[in-house]
Amino acid sequence: MTNGEKREKPLHLDMDPDEALERFMQTDPAELKRRLDKKKPPPKRGPSVSKKPKPSD
């Protein structure tokens, strides 16, 4: 059925569903957008970085 592909694990929350829903409903969409806009992506590494020999001390 999965053609040999692995499936993702099911979502697991460490809180009861009512609390999770309550917290989700309190989320301010404008604050979320500000946080996502402010978050910087991780620095990009070129392909040569992993192939460089490490300097010896």
N, C-alpha and C positions, 0 to 999 in steps of 0.2 A: 504493500500500500504506500509506503513512503519512498519506494524506489532506492533504498539504501541510505537515504538522508536521515540525519539525526533531527529529532524534534526539539523545540525549545521546552524548557521546564515550565510548568504552570506557574502563574503568578501567585506569590505567597506574601501575605501581609501579616506583620506581627501585632496587629490590633484587630478588634472586632469590626465587621463591616459598617456598623452604624457610626462608629467613631471616625472611620476613614471617610465615609460620605460627608459627615459633618465638617471635617477639616477641609475636604475638597470644596464644599459649598462656600466656605469662608475665604477662599482664595480670591484675591483681587486681580482680574485680568490685566489691568494697567501695570500693577507692580510686577507681575510675571514678565510682561513685555519689556519693562525697564531692565530687569535682571538679565534677561536673555540678550538684550542689546548691549549691555555693559560687559558681559562675560567675554573674555578674550579666548580665541581658539588656542590650542597648544602649539608651540613652535614647530615649524616644519623642519624635517631633517632631509637632507639630500641623500641620494643613494650612495654617495661616496663616503659618508660619515661612518657607516657600519663596516666598510672595507678597509679603512685606514688602520695601519698598525698602531697599537698602543705604545706611547713613549715609555721607555724604561727609565727607572730612577738611578 
